[in-house]
Structure formats: structure tokens, C-alpha cells
């Protein structure tokens, strides 16, 4: 906390010494200074709102008041005092894994962002970034930005939180600096969105981003797409306000139930004027608890300020009343790794029976998915729950309103439970004039709290009795004998309640239960519906499940939905993983102007840690728009479930994906489709295949992985063949990997770079795994953003694949073993200085690879041989043609021989000993084996010479006898490729063998 305090002190100095900023704003309509950078376009071209930390809009994103850094820095300035600074930059494809691989705006290496550079190596360092002056933020103001935090801090595990990189967003105004947002302690690779709420700010202010890291950390952060939403004060509205509205002094209209609710909705304070609101009772806790009473703890509601609490993640960074670190509020918190806090209680005085009493309060739940705030009314006979909020709502104060209609004297009871590492806080409790204290009668007595749980810490109770470990609840498997541990976990028809779903909205929309007025195809009885909310923000409504899982790769959520909205409305499903700090979009649909609905399957996939499913929706309820969700189920989600198709690795993808699944933790996705720009499938030319398009909008990362379920141990090797497509200048790498349980994964086959827009066949042996279960995975690692990958017609057969039938030497030696006196080696002439051919035969470039042996005196003395031997072949036809390309040195080269070995007997097939020029020449010979056999290429020394002697390029087996071929060019260029087992150019007289090899491709 001391280090955090130092950060804030420095921010205060920045605010005092560096204002005003020097941004230049071109003001075409001569707006006054008070009209500049206030989130309202006063000029017709909105030029008064440029270079304000935002531009008037983003041409790429189509959002107003946005800085995407494509056309400049929007007025943001580095204000550090050392070499550690912020600069505007772009992604580098040469630095995959060490920084952003793309910007966030356009998703490629061509987009721009701000990034930190040059941190000092031996001291704690902070990079500072400050906005221009802005002014007059509305209470609804929301800031969204995308950040990419990369790098690692070596040797800092187990130290306090300041030993990890900390990214903060603060606001400086009124000679004070207030925290708005801080990055979570856990975060994964890639771009993440931050959301911060300013609250109502009068006058001028500036925003400050800071990244602080310990010595030798090497972290860097990039910022992109900073968007300001609903930040401008409301302007004059329509001529007449509605019957349930009042006119503000600024000319806008405000709903009457928003008067005196603690939020400046008008923008000029008219709706919160003390004279107008004198009949309301507001307790801001600035001096005391007013007439509210905190029940003795532990735990208890404690009165405190952000200034005293410090900057730990989860704590409020300010109060709501004054928007200041020095303002007071009530809170209950739980330290990390200490479990829930227990229940803290706050009670009101006794009120008379009423039907017009309402309570408005501002709530803050942050840091834990299990925190809970409950509001009851209590009479001498009942304790009735009227509102409950559960979960992590983010670092903000949000408004909640509860109306009471009670026929006898009552008290309001507010209970808070802070989840592990979280905080629950409340401020500004506002009672309406209808809440009248009971006089002259005995006060209502609070019921005693429930007795101690029969279960130990870290356990939950079953309805039938007994306890189970908490992590076994909502894991998609009935552990309690009555199944009560899975009763409120999100699978529900909503007929008996929310089924575990809880609303976590902070805006004008929320999710709630609703009865169906008229039957329809998709909703029945009760369902989860979008309703008007009490929050002051203008944001999407959110509902979440409890923590679920872990889950297996077949896990799917099914639901029915109905949406009636214009194209601006949407419904989405997201997955939140608090362990890795990731939020993934799993499914979404947009409004189409008409009522639309269906029953959908949303793949959730394998999740190694507990996660939450979130429903996200936004429509305009003022019209006829609506959204409903019903009949939610989770199918085949238990980690131990085995799907009927789990072992189906042979697949044409015509019906489904068989036993293959999308790895949901991947950065981008495999898609089961019929082309969509990637061409035809391999099976029929018009069917289905799997494809990856790295340029798709969701492609923000480097990896896409296709995996199998957990496979039973393999006692014997098997051969997996498949057809693949790699096309495009930046397509990257396709890998086939074996993942034995508990061991490091192994790459069985790899292919990198474009192979042209045609299908190629490849194969690899899946080795025996002994007693270990395993998985198989296809992985795409992209090098850029231009290209397509396809996969089709997978076939798994018993036994190992045979030896390779073609080889270009681009990735490896393809199983050819060198022996003898001299040494065959694989090389290229990329530097232009290597002894050997200037270009290979496959690609015709200096970057291509070939096999070479030196025939110098010290390498291969006269009479000695250098041998290159293949793996055993299993011929399927009586005669086959072996073809290869070779070069011999310019002087006396010796000889190059090809032999076949069967049953220990070696027979010569071909011998070359004459010089035919310096180019590549084709050699070939017909092989007529009798059973299993091997072939070996044997360069033989005949007389001494001092130069490189023998070079061999691409070789290939075909299914016919060899024939004399017409002369070919010295450097026939095929499509550029780097494969573990490539193919030579097809010849006009032979057909490619469709059989399998040990590990190769055609």
C-alpha cells in the first residue's frame, strides 16, 4: 500500500504541475472554452471534440468519441520523467509472443496503438500517459478501452501485489486523483477490455494511465480503442415532457421517480436540489450512521474511506456521495484465500405500515464472484427478501431501488457477505417521504441469525443431509444423493425460480423472471426476460450462472430464445474464467427488425477451471422490443463423461465433427462449413470440411486448436492420414500433436507456409502410449492475417504408417539415416556463402533445402562411401518408380548410386558418375521388389578432388515404371512450402500414390 500511495502522490503532482495540456483543437465554429472537449458536438463538423483524448468518431469502429490511434495520438501525451515511456506503434510479426500480434481496431499488424517501451532494468518504474483536459462528465459516463499486457516478472511469485505489473486508470480533478480501474491480479495473453465509470464530474478533469512494474519485469502494455460512451450532459429535449417527467433547468426531461435519488440526471443538479429533496432522508455516512444500526460482528458493516483502505483490488476507490477518496461509506470485506466473510447486518428504524416507502441506495460489489448483498423487510412474524445482488459488478457504484408495501410495522434489513478476496460496500441510503418512523410502539425485533453451518469451511450442505466439498457443487455431476448440489446451477425451465441465474446489471436494463402472456414456439410459462432496471448506467443487461465446472470438451449449453428488436439490439452468451482473467464470446445474435427465435446449441468446451456463463443483452424497451430466454440445459459437460463419438477420429465432416472438438481456450476458431471463401471440400467438392480464417473479426490471437476427447491408452501404433489446405502469404503453420496425459506434448507432423489453393494429403504415425491416455490435436499458428487453412477426410488405420513416399527436405530429413565415412547433411544457401548449389530444386530459391555430402580429401577419402538409408518400405504394386533430383560437382565427382536391399542382399538400381552441367538433373529407376525392402543412395568416390561432390534434392515414389521424360527447366518453381515431408513436382507420366507414409504429405 505504501507503493500505491507513492503512485497517487505522483499523480497529484502531475495534475497540479502539468495542466493545462498543450493539445491543439481546431475549432471551426469558435465554440467557447467551456464547450470544448465536453462530449457534445457544438460545431456542425464536431471539430470542437477532436484531440480531446478522443476524436469525433472512429471510421473503422463506427463509434463516436473514440480514439483508435489510426490517425494519431488524439492528444494523449507521455508525461514520464525517464526513458520508460509511451509511444505510438504497430505490431511486429517478427516478435510473436513478446507483444501484441495485432492492434485491436483492425486486428492486423497494420493497425496502431499506444505501447510502453524501454523500462529500466534495476529499479521500480512507472510509465505515465495523460489525456488532454476534458470537462463535464455526466453521471452515465462510461470509458471502455482495450489493453494488452505481456511479458513476465521472473522471481516475483509469492511477493506482494506491487511485485507484479499494475496497470491503472485514474482521474485527476479538483486537486485530487481518484482511481477508476486496476487490472486483475490474474490475466491471460491477448487483448482484454477494461470498463470504468467516471461518475458525475463538474468542471475540468484529466485521465491518467500508468503501468508500474518491479525491477527485471520486462512487461509491456498496449492500449487501443478508447471509447467514451454517454459522457455528455443531456441537452434540451422535446418541446413537452411526458406526464411522468419533469423539465430540468437545462431544458431536458427527467423521469419523476429519478428525482432526489442521489444521481444528477439533469446535469445541473436541478433534480437533486436540497430544497426540492428536503422531505427525503439521505444518509451519506459522512459523519455517522444516521438512524441505521450496524449489528455487532464479526463481521460487521464498517465505516471507512478509500484513503484509509488503500488500493487493494476489490476495494472501492472513492465514495459515491462526493466521488472522492476522502468520502465515507460502509463496507464488509474478505481477505484473499480466507473464504467468505460471514453475514454483516445493517437495520433501519421501525417504520409504519405503508405502500409508498422506497429505499434508494448505491452498491459496490467487486473482487469476488461469490459476494452477496440482500435487502429484506422484517416484521415480528416474517423476514421477507425483496432484492438480492450476487457476483462481481466491477469497480463502480450502481443505483438500486426497493419499494416496500407492508401491512404492519417493519424494519429494513441489509445483509452483506463478501466472497473470497471481495468487498461489498453501500453508500447514500435515501428513504422516500413514505417511510415514516413508528412512534410509541415496541420496535420490531430482528430474527436471530441462522445457526452455524453443519459443514466445515470449504464445504456445502446437501438438502438430504451431509456435506460435500464446495468445488463439487455445480460440476455437472450429482454428488449429493438427492442431486441438490446441481439444483441451482443454471439448468432450468424457470418455472420454480431463476435456477441459479443472478442479475449482475448496473444500468437501465436488468434480467428478471416474467410470465408469458401468449404462448409461442420458443418460450413457455415463466422465462428470463429483459426488464427495466434501476441502475444509472446506459449499458447491457447481464445475468450469470454460479461458478460451474470444470467441464469436458463435449460440453454444450442449449437454450431457447426470442428477440424482437432493431439491428442495434442483440443477445449474446459469454464465458468468464476468473482464474485466467478471460472473457470469451461464445454465441450472439442481432435484432432483425422482426420477432425471431430458435433453440440453439452453444459450445462451451473444455474448461480446466470453474467458469461462469453470462447472458448479455441490449435493446430499447421504450418501443416494442423484448428479449426472453427459456429452457436452459447443459449437455455432456461433466469432465468424466465420454461422448458416443469420442473415439471417432476418422471423419469426413459431412454430418458433424465426429470425435473432434474446438479447443475453447484458443485465440480463434475452427469452423465447420461448406467453404465461405475457402474453396470446396475434398470429399465431394461440395460438402463440409473444417476451416480456419485468420483474418476473421474474432481472430485476435495466434493459435487455433482442434482436439479430441481423452482417448484410451494405445497399445500399438496407428496411422492417421488427412487432407489439408494451406493457402495465403501469411498463413503460418499447421501442426499435428500428440498430448499424452501428464507428459509434454509431441509434434508428429508440421507444415509451414502456403501450399497453394489445392488439397494435399499427409500422414503421421500415432505411437503407442503404454498405459497413458492421450489426446490428438491439430494446431494452427498463424504468422499474420492473410490466408486460409482447411482440414478434411481424416482416416485412422491400424499399424504404423510406412516410410515416406516423397520428400523435399524442407523441414527435415524425412527419416533418411546417414552413415559411412562421409556425412550427408541437410542445408540451404540462405546466406549466399554456403558451399553447394545456390538454390534448391523444390522452391528454386536460396531458402530451399537439400541433402549434400562433401567429397573433400578430409571428408571422404578415396575408396570410401557416404550412405543415406531409408526406412523399410511396404510396396503395394509390383513395380514402382523412384525419382530424385541431383547435382554433381564441377570436377571429378565420383559416383552416385542407388541400391535396393532385400533380406540382406543389396542390388544396384542406378549409378551416375558423369558430369552433366551445374544445374539440377533428374534421376530415376524402376524398383521391382519382392516383399519388404529398403533403398539407399550411395555416392562413391572414384578420384580425389577438393570441392563439394554430391547433392540430392526432392525425391518421390510413384506407382508406375519409370519412363524417359522430356527435359525440364533447371529450376522448376513450385508453391513455396516448408513441410516435414514435402512433395516433388508432379510429372506428366506418373500418378501420386494415395497410400500412407510414416510422416509425410503429398
N, C-alpha and C positions, 0 to 999 in steps of 0.2 A: 504493500500500500504506500510505502514511502516513495518508491519509484513512481507509482501512479501519481502521487501528489506533485512530484517534480515535473512530470509531464504537464499537469494542469497549470502549474505556476508559469511554465514557459509559454503555454498557450495564452495566458492572460497578458504576458508581456508582448506577445505578438499582436494581440488585439489592441493594445494601447499604443504601440510604437509604429505599427505598420499601416494603420488606417489613415487616410483612405488609400485605396489601391490606385494603381495608375492605368487601369483598363480604359481603352478609348471606345466610346459608344457613339456610333453615327446616328444622330437623332434627326431624322428627316423632317419632322413636323414641329421641332422646337418645343418638345414637352418640357415641363418644369422639372427641376431636380427631384421633386417628390414623386414624379411619375416614372422615373427611370428604374428599371430592374425591380418592379413591384408585381410581376407576373400578370400584368394587364396590358394588352396592346392598345396604347393610346394613339399611335400613328397607324395609318391605314396599311402600311407595309410592316408594322410591328418592329420598326427599327429601334424603338426605344427599349426593346427587350432583347438586344443582341450583346454578346460579350459580357453576359451577366453571370457567368458560370454555366450558362446555357445559351443556346441560340433560339430563335423563334420557333424552330422546329427541325426535325431530322428528316431529310429527304429519303433516307434508307428505311428508317423505322416508321415514318409517318406519324410521329408523336410530337406535340408542341412542347416548348420549354425544355429542350433536350440538348445535351452535348454528347455527340458520338465521336468527337475528336477526329473526324474525317477531314474537316476543313480548318483545323486549328485547335488551339487550347481553350477557346471560349472564355478567356480571361483568367483561367486558373494559373497560379504562379507558384513556383518553388520558392519557399522562404526559409530554407535551411541555412545554416551558417558553416557547413562543412562540405566535403566532397560528396557526401551522401545526399542525393538529390532526386527530384522527379524530372523526367524528360518525356517528350512525346516520341513514341517509337512504333515499330511494327514487329510482328512475329518473324522468327528466323527458322526456316525449315531445317537449317543445319544444326539447330540447338534443341531438337526434340527432347522433352523431359526436363529441361532446365529453365523453362519459362513458358509463357503462353504459346501454344502452337498456332493460334489464330487470334484475331481480335474477336470481340463478341458481336459487333454490329453486323458484319457481312460474313463472319465465320470462316475467313480465309487469311492467308498470310499477307494479303494486300491491304487489310484494314489497319487503322491506327488506334492507339490507346496511350494512356499515361502509365509510366513504369518507373520504379525506383532503380537507381544504379549506384555503383561504387560505394558500398558500405565499408567503413573501416574494419580492419581485421581484429583489433585487440581491445576495443572499447565498446561499451553500450552505445548504440547510435539510434537516432530518430530522424527520419526524413519527413519534412513538413510541406504540405500543399494547402494553399489558401485560395478561396474564391474571391471574386470582386464583392463589393458591397451590394447587398440586396436589402429590400425593405418590405415591411408589412406582410408578414405571412399569416394566412388565415388559419383558424383552428383545425381545418381539414387538411392542412398541407402535409404532403407525403413525398418523401425522397426515395427514389429507387436507383440503385446502381449495381453494376456487376464488377466483381473483383476476382482476381486470380492470384492466390498465394502459393508460391512454390519455393523449393529449397528445403533444407533441413538443418536443425540445430544439433550438432554432434555433442554427445556428452552432457545433455541437459535433462535427461529423463530423471524424474524424481525430485527436481528442483521446483521452486515456486513458480507461479504463473508468469512472472515477469521474465523468467528464463526462456520463455517461448515467444516467438514473434507476436506482437499485438498490433492489430490494425484498428484504429479508432476513427469515428466521425464525431466532431464536436461543433457546437455553435458558439460564437463569441458575440455577445451583445450586452449592453448596459454594464460594461467593465467586468463582465463575468464570463466564464467559459463553462458550458454545460455539456455533458456527454449525451450523445444521441444514440450511439450504436457502438458495439465492440464485437469483433469476430469470435465465434465459438471456440472453445478450447480444442475441439476436435474438428478437423476439416480434411476433406479428400482433395485429390487433384481436380483440376478443371475450373471453369467459371462458376461462381456462386452469386446469388442475388442477395443484396442487403436491402432492407426496408427500414426507414427511420421516419419518425413523426416529429415535426418541429413543435407543434402546439402553437397557440396564438402568440405572435411576436409583434410588438408595436415598434416602429422606428427601424433603424438600420441594424443589420447583422451580417456576419460572415461565417462561412463554413470552413472547417479545417480538417483535412485528412492527415493522419500521422501513422507511420509504421515504425515501431520501436522493436529492436532486436538485440539480444545479448552478443557478446564477442564470438567471433568464429561461427556465426549462424549461417550466413550465406543465403538468407531468404530474400526474395524479392516479391513485390506485389504490383499488379497491373490493375488499372481502373478503366472502365469503359461504360458508355451508355448511361450517363447520369440524367435522370428524368425527374422533373418536378411536376407533381400532379395536384390539382385542386388547391393551389397555393395562393391564388389571387383572391382579394376580398370581393364579396358579392357586390355587383353594381346595380343600378336601377333596373327593376324588373318590368313586368307588365303594368298597364295603367291601373288595374284594380287587383287587389289581393283577394284571395278566396275567403269564404265565410269562416274558416278555421285558421285564418292567418292575420297577422298584424304587419303594418308597414314600419320598417326601420327608418331612422332619420336619414340614412344614406339613400333611401328610395327602394331598397329591396324588400322582399316579403319574408317573414319568418313564421313558422307554424306556432300557434299559441301554446302548445304543450312543450315547446322549446324555450319559452320564457322562464327566466330565473332558474336555469338548470346548470349553471356553472360554466357554460361554454358561450363565448362571444360569437354567436351565429351571425349577427348583423355586421360585425367588423368594426363597429364604432362604440360598442358597449351599451347600446340603447336597450337591448333585451335583458341585460344584467344590471341595469341601473339600481342603485341601492334603494331609492325611493319606491320604485315600482316593485321591488322584491322584499320590502320590509316585513311582509306577513309570512315569508318563508324563513325557516330556521336552518342556517348553514353552519356546520361545524368543520372548520378547516384544520383543526388541531394545531394551529399556530401557537396557542397559549396553553391549552389544556384539552381534556376530552369532552368538554361541554357537559351535557347531561347523559352521555353514554358511559357505560361502565364495563371495564375490561375484567373478565373473570380471572381469578388468580391462576397462575400456571404451575409448573411449566406444562406446555408452552403457554405464552400469553401474547396479546397484542402489545407491541412496544412502540412508543412514540419516539421518532428519531428523524434525522435529516440525512441526505446523501453525503453532505460534507463530513458527517461523523462516521457513516458506514463505510466509505471508501469506494473503490471502483471494482470490486469483485463482480464477476459475471453473474447476472441474475438479480443484483440489487437495483432498485430504482436509481436513476442518475439525477433526479430532481423531483420535487413535489408537483402536484397538479395546480394548487391554488396560485402559486407565484411563478411557476415554471423555473424554479431556482434551486440550486444545490443547498441553499440555506433554509428552504421551506420544510415544514414538518408534515409527517404522515404517520400512519400506523402500519406495522408490518410484523410478519412472522416468517422466519426463515429456517432452513435446514442446511447444515454444513455438508459439503460433498462427502459421499461414502458413509453417511451417518443414518441413512434411511429417512422415512417421513418424520415430520416434526411432532406429530400428535395434533390434537384439535385445540385451537385457540378460540375463545368465545368473547364476543362483544355484544352487550344488550342495551336496548333503549329504555327510557322510562315507560311506564304503563300508559297506554293510550285508550281513549274511549272507543266503544264500538263505532264503526264508520264504514262508509262505502266511497269515501273521497280522499283517503290518505294515500300519498305516494312518497316513495323514497328514491331520490337520485343519488348515486354515489359513483366515484371514479375508482377503477380497479386496476391492479398491476399484477399479472401472473407471468413470471419469467424464470427460465433456468431449469425447469423440470416438466416433463410430460405428465407427471402424476400430481401436480399441485391442484388444490381444490378450494373453491370459495362457494359457500352455501348461505342462502338467506331464507329464514323461516319467520313465521309469526307463531307466537306461543301464547296459549290461553291456559287456564288452570286445568284444562282437560285434554289439550292436544298440542302437538308440535308439528306444524304443517310446513313442508318445504314449498317455497314459491319460486325460487330461482337458484340455479346451480351452474357454475362455470368450472370447467376442468381442463387442464392442459397448459401449454406454453403459448401465451398470446403475443410474445415478443416484448421488446423493451419500450413499452408505451403505456400511457394511462388511457383507458377507454371507459366510456359512459355506460352505466347500466341503470335501468329504471324498473321499479317494482311497485305495482298498485295493490293496495290492500282493501278487501271488502270483508269485514269481520263483524259478526253479530254480538260479540261480547268483548270485554276489555282484553287487551293483548299487549305483548311486547314484541319488538323486532329483535331477532337474534341473528347475528352474523358470525359464521364459523369459518375459520381458515386452516387449511392443512398444507404445509409446504412440502413438496416432494423432495427427493434426494438432490441437494445442490440448488434448490429453487427458493424463490421468495414469493410470498403473497402479501400485497400491500393495498390499503384503501385510503382515500382522501376525499374531502369535500362531501360529507354526508348532508344532503339537503332534503328536509322534510317539508311537505306542502302544508298550506293552512288547514287542510282537513285532518291533519294529525294533531289531535287535541289531547293534552295530558289528562289522565283520570285524577280527580281530586276527591279526597276524603274517604277513599276506599283502600282496602288492602291491596298492595301491589301484586301483580302476577309473579308467581314463583317459577323460576326456571327448573325444568326437569334435570335430574342428575345425569351426568354423562354416562354413556354406556360403560359397563364394566370392562376390565382388561380383557383383551382378546385371548382366547384359549390357545392361540398359536404363538410360537416364538417369532422373534424378529426374522424377516425374510421368508415367512410362511403366510399362507392364506387359508381360510377355513372353508371346508365343503359344507353345503347345505345339509347333507346327511350326517355330518359329524366328522371329526378328524381334520387333519391339516396336511397340506402339501406344500412343497417348495413354491415360492411365488413365481419362479421362472417357468413352472409347468402350467400356469394358468394362461389361457388363450394361445396355446401352442398347437392347436388343431387336433388334439388328441385327448380323449376323456381320461383324466387321471382320477378324479373323484368318481366313486361308484355310481353316483347319480348324474354325472356329467355336468354338475353345476359350475365347474371351473371353465367350461366353454359356453356358458349360457349367455353372457353379456359381452361377446367378443366380435360383434358386427354382423354375424349371420342372423338375419331376422326378416320377418314379414311386417314388422312394426305394428302388429295387432295388439301386442301386450307391452308396448313401450318402445323406447329407442333402440333396444337391443345392444347397448354399449356404445352407440354413436353419441358424441357430445359436440355441441356447437362451440367453435373457437373463434367466432367472428368478432370483429371490433368496429364494424361500420354500420351503415344504414340498412344492411341486409343480414339475415340470420337464417339458420335451418331450424325447423320445428315440425312437430307431428301435426298432421291435418287429416280430416276425414274426407273421403271422396264424395263429392256431391252427385256426380253422374258416373256410372260405370264406363270403363273404357278397356281397351285391349291390354294396356301395359300396367295400369295401377289398379289396386284392389283394396277396399276398406281403408285402413289407415296407411299413410305413407309419409316419407320425409319430404317436406316441401320448403321452398324458399319463401320467406316471410319478411315483413318489415322489421328491422332491428332498431335498437336504441343507441348504438354507437354513433360517435360524431364523425367518424371517418367515412370517406366515399370509396369503399373497397369491396372486393368479392367476399361472399359468404363462404365460411369453411366449416366443415364437420369432420371429425376424426374418430377412428376406432381407438380402443385401448392399444397398448403395445401388444403386437402379435408375433408369433413365430418363435424360433426360426422356421423357415419353410423350405420345401424341396423344389426342384426345377420345374415340376409339372403344375405348380400352384397357380390357380386361376380364380379370380373373383367374377361372379356372374351377378347381373342386376338388370332390372327393367327401369326405363326412364321415359319421361315425357318432357319435352321442352317446347314452349311457344314464345318465340322472340324474334326480333330482327337480327341481322347478321352481327351486330355488336354484342349480342348475348352469347353465353357459352356455358357448358358444363364440362368439367374435367375431373379426372382421377389422378392423384399424385401419390407417391410413396416417399415417406420420410424415414430416413435412417439416422437416428441421433448418435449412433456410435461413430459413423464416418462423416456426419455433418452434411449429408447429401439429400437433395430433394429431386425426384425424377418424375417427369410427366409420363404416365402410363397409357393414358387414353384421353381423348377430348372430342367434343362435337360443338359446332356453332349453330346458332339460330338460323333458320332459313326463311323467316317471314310467315311460316305456317306452323301448325301444330305437328310435331314429329316425335316419334318414339320407337323404341325397339328393345329387344332383350339382347344384351351384349356380354361377351366374354373378355375380360381384361387380364392379360397375363401378368402375374406378379413375379413369378420365377423364384429362383433360389435366393434366399436371404440368410446370411450366416449369423446375423444379429437381429434382435427384436426390432420391429418396424411398425409404423402406423400407416394406414390408408386414409387419405384425405379426399373428401368431395369438395370441389371448388366450383362456384357458380356466380354469375353476374348477369342480371337482366334488369330492365326498367319496369318495376312493379306498378308505376303510375298508370301505365296503359293496361293492356290485357295480357301482358307477358306472365309466364309462370314456368316453374321447373319442379318436377317431382321425381323421386327415386323410390323404388319398392323392390321387395323380394330379393334381398341380397344373400348370396351363398358363397362359400369358399370351397372349391373343389380340388381334391388331391393335393392338399397343402402340407400335410404332416411330413416332417423331414424323413420319416422312415417308410412312407408309402411308396409302393412300386407300381408304376402305371403298367397297364397291359402291353403297351407298345415300347416299354423301356429298352428291351433288347433288340428292337428292330433298327439295326444300323444300316441295313440295305434299304434304300429308299429312292424312288423316282420323283417324290414330292408332288405327284399328281393329285393325291387326295388330301394329304396333310404333311406334317413334318416328321412322321414316324417317331423314332426314339431320339430325335434331335431337338434341342431347345435353345432359345435365345438366352444368353447369359445377361440377366437384367442389370448387372453391375457394369456392363460395357458402356463405352462412351457413345457409340452409335450402334445401329441395329442391322441384323439380317432380316430381310423381308421375303415372305412367301408370296410370289406374284407371277404374272404372265409376261413380264417384260418391262413396261413403263419406261422405255428408252434404252433398256439394256439388251435388246435383241430377243431372239427366240430361244426357247428352251432346247436342250439337247435331245430329250427323249423322243418327242414327236415333231418338234418345230413349232408347235402351237400350244404346248402345255405349260405346266408350272415348274419353277425352279426357285432356288434361293439366290438373292442378290444383295449386294451392299453398294450403296451410292454414297461415297464420302462427301459429296457436295450437298447432300440433303440438309435442310434447315436445322435439324437436331444434331447434326454432326459437329459437336464441339470438342471432341476428343480424338485420340489416336487409335483406339482399339475397339474392334467388334469381335465377339467370340460366340461361337456356336458350340454347345456342349451336349454330351449325352447324360443320361442318368447314371447313377452309381452302378457299375457293371460287376457281375460276379467274377471272382478270380479266374484267370485264363490259364489252363494247364498246358496249352500248346499254342504256338504262334498261329496267327491268321493273317490273311492278306486283304487289305482294304483298297479297292480301286475306286476312282471317282473322275468325273469330268469337271474341269474348271475353266473359267474365263477371267483373264486379267487384261484390261484394256484402258489406256489413258496415260498421259505423260507423268502423272504423279500418283499412280495407283498404289505403290508401296509393295507390301509383302503379304503372301498367303502362307500360313504355317499349318501343318498338321501336328498335333501334340498328344502325347500320352501322359496322363496325370495319375500315377499310382497313389493310392491313399497313404498319406504320411510320408511321401517322398517327393523329391524335386521332380518337376515335370521334364519331359524329354521331347525335343523336336524330332519327329520322324521324317518329315519332308518339308521342304521350303521352296518357295518360288518368289522371285522379286522382279518387279518391273513389268512393263507392258509386254504382252504376248500376242497382241493383235486381237481383233474383234472376232475370234473364232474359238471354238471349244477345243481344249486339249485334254488328253487322258493322262492320269497319273496313278501311281500305286505305291503302297508302303506296307511293310510287314508290321503288324501289331505283335510285339513279342509276348511270350508267356510271362505272367506276373506272379507265379507261385501261389502263395496264399493271400495275396493282397488284392482287394477290389481296386477298380481303376475307372477312369473316365477317358474319353477321347474328345478332343476339341479341335475345331477349325478356327483359326485366328487371323484376322486382317489387321495389319499395322500399316497405316497409311503414311505416305511421305508428303502428301499435300492434299489437294482438294479437287483434282480433276481426274476422273476415271471411274470405272465400274468393275465390280467383282461378281462372278456368278459361280454357282455350285449346283451340280445335278448328277443324277444317276450314280449313287453310291452303291457299291456291292461288296459285301463281306463274305469271303470264302475261307474254307479250312486250309490249313497249311501255310507256310511262308510264301511270299512272292518269290519268283525266280530271279535270276540275275538280270541286270538291266539290259534292255534291248536297244537303247540309244543313249548317247552321252555327248554333251557339248563341252564338258569340263568347266562350265561357267561358275558352278558353286562348289564342286568337289570332284574328287577323282572317281566317283561312281563305283566304288568297290574294287577298282583295279589295284592290285598289290605289286609294289616294286621290289625287285630282288636282284641278285647278281653283283658284279663288280661296280658298275656304274650306277648312278641314281637318277631315275626318272623323277621329275618334279613338275608340279602344276604352276604356271606363271602367266602373267600378261606383260605387255610392254607399255604400261601406262605412263611411265616416266620418259619413254623415248630413248633410254640409255641401256636397257637390258639387252644382253646378248641373246639373239633369237629373232624370229620374224617380227616385223614392225606391227603387224595386225594379225588377229586370229582369223580362222575361216568362218566361224559361225556368224559373227557380227560384222566382220570386215573392219574392225576398229582396234586401236591400241588398247582399249579397255577389255577386250575379249581374252579368254583364257584358252590354253592348250597345254599338252604334255610335252616335255622336252628332256633330252639327255645330252650332256656334254661329252664329246669324244676327244677331248684334250688328253695329252700324254698322262697327266696326273689323275685324270678322271676315269679313263677307260683304256688301259694299256692294250697293245696289240694282242689279239687272240682271246680277249675277254668279252663277255656279253653283259648287257644290262637288260633285265627281263621285266615285263609288265604282264601280270597274270590276272585273268578274270575269275569271278565266282563260277560255280558249276551252272551250266545251262540245262534246261529240260526241253528239248525240241518237241514241237507238236506236228511238224511236217517232215517229209523225207529229205528235202533239200532247202537250205536257207542261204541267203547272200549276206556276207559281211562286207560292208563298205566303210571306208575311212578316208580322211584327207591327210596328206603328209608333206613334209619338206625335208630334203637332204642338203647338207652343207655344200658350199660352192667348191670346195676342194674334194679330195678323195674321201667319200663319205662312209666307206664301209658298206654294210648292207642292213636292210630292214626285212625281217622275216616274220611270217605268221604261221603258227603251228596249232594243231588240234591235238589234245591229249585225251586218250580214252584207255581206261584200265591200265594205266601206267605206260602206255605206248604213245609216243609223240610222232605226229605226221605233219610234214610241211605242206602248207596250202599255197603260200605266196612268198616270193622273195624279190626284193627291189634293191639294186646296187648301182644303178646308173644315175647320173645327174641329169635332171630334166628342166633346169632353169630354177630361178629363185622363188617362184610362186608356189601356191598350194596345188597338189596333184591328187587325183582320186585313185585310191587303190581298192580292189575288191576281189573277193574269192568265194566260190561256192563251197558250202560245207554240207557234207552228207554224212551225218553222224550215225552211230549205232548204239543208242542208249544215251545215258548222261555223258557229257563231255565238257572239256574246257578249251579255250583258245588262249594263246599268248603271243604278244608281239615282241619279237626278239631282234633288236638291232645288233649286227655282228660286225666287229672291227676287222678290216682287211689290211690297211696300211696306216701308218701314223700320220696324223695331221693335227693342227693346233687350233682349230676353230670348232664352233658348235656343230654337232654332227647330225642328229636326227630329231625331227619334230613331228608330233602327231596331233591332228585336230579332231573334229567331230567324227564319231563312228556310229554305225546304225545296222541293226539286223532287220531283214525283210523276209517275206515268206516265199520268195521265188529264187530260181537260179540266177546268177549274175549274167548280164548281157553287156556287150560293148556299148558304151554310151557316147553321145556327141560331146565335143569339147565344151567345157563350161568356163565362165569367166574366172579370173584369178581370185576375185574377192566377191563371191555372191553374198549379198547382204540380206539377211532375214530380219524379222522383227526383233527389236532389242530385248534381251532377256538375260536374267541371271537365275538359273534353276539348279536344284540339286541333281537333277537328271534331265538334261535338255534333249532336243532332237535336232538332227541334221536336216537340211532342206530336203523336202520330198523330191524324189526323182521321177522322171516320166515313165519308168518301166516297172516299178515295184510298188506294192501296196503296203501300207503300215500294218504291222502285226497288232491285232487287237488284244493280245494276251497281256498278262500281268508280269511285272518285274519285281525285283527286290525293293527298290525305291526309285522311281523314275517318272518320266512323263513323256507324252507324245504330242 
